[in-house]
Amino acid sequence: MKTKILIWTLFFLPLLYLLYKVGFQIPLLESYSKAFQTLSHNYFGAFPTDPIKFISDITGITALQFLIATLAVTPIKKYTSINLRKNRRLLGLMSFFYAFNHMFLYLLLDHELSVIALFQEVLDKKFIFFGMVTLLILLFMSLTSTKKLFARFIKWHQLIYLAAIFISLHYLLSQKVITLTPLLYVTVLFILILFRFNKIKKLFPLSKAK
């Protein structure tokens, strides 16, 4: 119970942070005191000059963080006494939630909900392609995450490893300048994938030389 409360708290924190950072830029709320503005800047950083990009960045990074948490459940259980397997489905759904909102914001603001324009971007830009494939994998896993469907599609859920690779490529290729932060996230994902190397090798066996 305490674990679920912690997970849900971590789920809502980015949303509250977004509301805090962007909400005060709504015209009706812009008249907050200078003292509060100074206090906020000192402890929580400046308010974003580009709220849309800020929201897109936070939703994308949070989706990545929850995907990392989902993949980390097994290693944590193996090397510690902490068992989070009952919460793995919840973590995966939370990753999909933020990934979907990350994509929807892009579709709404950049393409005015034009699916055709989005499809063209998927074909033209590699990082959009990798991001869209990741989202589709997470969508499939979310739809088949119930007990009955999971038992039927359990082998297909191994696609999460492909999602981890593609989200890494999406994140790196979307950066104008690759800094330490994306490199750290991608390194963690790479380590989590290596942890499952033997399982992945069984999924994609190399043909034996004659």
C-alpha positions in Angstrom: 0.0 0.0 0.0 2.8 2.4 0.9 4.6 1.5 -2.3 1.5 2.4 -4.4 1.1 5.7 -2.6 4.8 6.5 -3.3 4.4 5.6 -7.0 1.2 7.7 -7.4 3.0 10.6 -5.7 5.8 10.3 -8.2 3.2 10.2 -10.9 1.5 13.4 -9.9 4.6 15.4 -9.0 5.5 16.2 -12.7 1.9 17.3 -13.3 2.0 19.6 -10.2 5.3 20.9 -11.3 4.0 21.7 -14.7 0.9 23.4 -13.2 3.2 25.4 -10.9 5.6 26.5 -13.6 3.2 27.2 -16.4 0.0 28.0 -14.5 1.3 31.4 -13.3 1.7 32.5 -16.9 -2.0 32.3 -17.4 -3.2 36.0 -17.7 -5.6 35.7 -14.7 -2.7 34.5 -12.5 0.0 36.8 -13.6 -0.5 39.3 -10.9 1.1 37.2 -8.1 3.5 39.1 -5.8 7.1 40.0 -6.7 8.2 38.4 -3.4 6.7 35.1 -4.5 8.3 35.4 -7.9 11.7 36.0 -6.4 11.3 33.1 -3.9 10.2 30.8 -6.7 13.2 31.8 -8.9 15.6 31.2 -6.0 14.4 27.7 -5.0 12.7 26.3 -8.2 14.4 28.1 -11.0 13.0 30.6 -13.4 9.6 30.3 -15.1 10.0 28.8 -18.7 10.1 31.3 -21.5 8.7 28.7 -23.9 5.9 26.9 -21.9 5.0 24.6 -24.8 8.5 23.3 -25.1 8.8 23.0 -21.4 5.6 20.9 -21.1 6.8 18.7 -24.0 10.2 18.2 -22.4 8.7 17.3 -19.0 6.2 14.8 -20.4 8.8 13.2 -22.6 11.4 12.8 -19.8 8.8 11.6 -17.3 7.7 8.9 -19.8 11.3 7.9 -20.1 11.8 7.8 -16.3 8.7 5.5 -15.8 9.9 3.2 -18.6 13.3 3.0 -16.8 11.4 2.2 -13.5 9.4 -0.5 -15.3 12.6 -2.2 -16.6 14.3 -1.8 -13.3 11.8 -3.9 -11.4 13.5 -7.3 -12.2 17.1 -6.2 -11.4 15.9 -4.6 -8.1 14.2 -7.8 -7.1 17.2 -9.9 -8.1 19.8 -7.8 -6.2 17.8 -6.5 -3.3 14.9 -7.7 -1.1 12.5 -5.1 -2.7 9.8 -6.7 -4.8 7.9 -4.3 -7.1 6.6 -6.8 -9.6 3.0 -6.2 -8.5 3.5 -2.5 -9.5 5.2 -3.2 -12.8 2.0 -2.9 -14.8 1.1 0.4 -13.1 4.6 1.8 -13.9 4.2 0.8 -17.5 0.8 2.5 -17.8 2.2 5.7 -16.3 5.0 5.7 -18.9 2.4 5.3 -21.6 0.3 8.2 -20.1 3.2 10.6 -20.3 4.3 9.4 -23.7 0.8 9.8 -25.1 0.5 13.3 -23.8 4.0 14.1 -25.1 2.9 13.0 -28.6 -0.6 14.6 -28.4 0.9 18.0 -27.5 3.2 17.7 -30.5 0.2 16.7 -32.7 -2.0 19.5 -31.4 0.5 22.4 -31.4 2.8 21.5 -34.3 0.2 20.0 -36.7 -3.2 21.2 -35.4 -4.4 17.6 -35.0 -3.6 16.7 -38.6 -2.7 13.0 -38.6 -1.6 13.3 -42.2 1.0 15.9 -41.4 2.1 13.8 -38.4 2.5 10.8 -40.7 4.6 12.9 -43.1 6.9 13.9 -40.2 7.2 10.3 -39.1 8.5 9.5 -42.6 10.8 12.6 -42.9 12.4 12.7 -39.4 14.1 9.7 -37.8 13.6 10.9 -34.2 9.8 11.3 -34.8 9.7 7.8 -36.3 11.5 6.3 -33.3 9.3 8.1 -30.9 6.1 7.0 -32.6 7.2 3.4 -32.7 7.9 3.6 -29.0 4.5 5.0 -28.4 2.8 2.3 -30.4 4.6 -0.4 -28.5 3.6 1.2 -25.2 0.0 1.4 -26.4 0.0 -2.3 -27.3 1.4 -3.2 -24.0 -1.1 -1.1 -22.1 -4.1 -2.6 -24.0 -2.9 -6.1 -23.4 -1.8 -5.6 -19.7 -4.8 -7.2 -18.1 -4.3 -10.7 -16.6 -6.1 -12.6 -19.4 -4.6 -10.6 -22.3 -1.1 -10.6 -20.7 -1.1 -14.4 -20.5 -2.0 -14.5 -24.2 0.5 -11.9 -25.4 3.3 -12.4 -22.9 5.9 -13.0 -25.5 4.9 -9.9 -27.4 5.6 -7.9 -24.2 9.3 -8.5 -24.8 8.9 -5.6 -27.3 9.6 -3.4 -24.3 13.3 -3.9 -25.0 12.8 -2.5 -28.5 10.9 0.4 -27.0 13.8 1.1 -24.7 16.2 1.2 -27.7 13.9 3.4 -29.8 13.1 5.8 -27.0 16.9 6.2 -26.5 17.3 7.0 -30.1 14.4 9.4 -30.1 15.8 11.2 -27.1 19.3 11.6 -28.4 18.3 12.6 -32.0 15.9 15.2 -30.7 18.7 17.0 -28.9 20.4 19.9 -30.7 23.4 19.4 -28.4 23.8 16.2 -26.5 24.5 17.0 -22.9 25.3 14.9 -19.8 21.6 14.4 -18.9 20.4 12.5 -22.0 23.7 10.4 -21.9 23.0 9.4 -18.4 19.4 8.3 -19.2 20.5 6.3 -22.2 23.3 4.7 -20.3 20.9 3.5 -17.6 18.6 2.1 -20.3 21.6 0.4 -22.0 22.6 -1.2 -18.7 19.0 -2.4 -18.1 18.9 -3.9 -21.6 22.3 -5.6 -21.0 20.9 -7.2 -17.8 18.5 -9.1 -20.1 21.0 -9.9 -22.8 20.5 -13.7 -22.5 16.7 -13.4 -22.7 17.0 -11.0 -25.7 19.4 -13.4 -27.4 16.8 -16.2 -27.1 14.2 -14.0 -28.7 16.5 -13.3 -31.7 18.7 -16.3 -32.0 21.6 -16.1 -34.5 21.5 -18.7 -37.2 24.1 -21.4 -36.6 26.9 -21.7 -39.1 26.9 -24.9 -41.0 
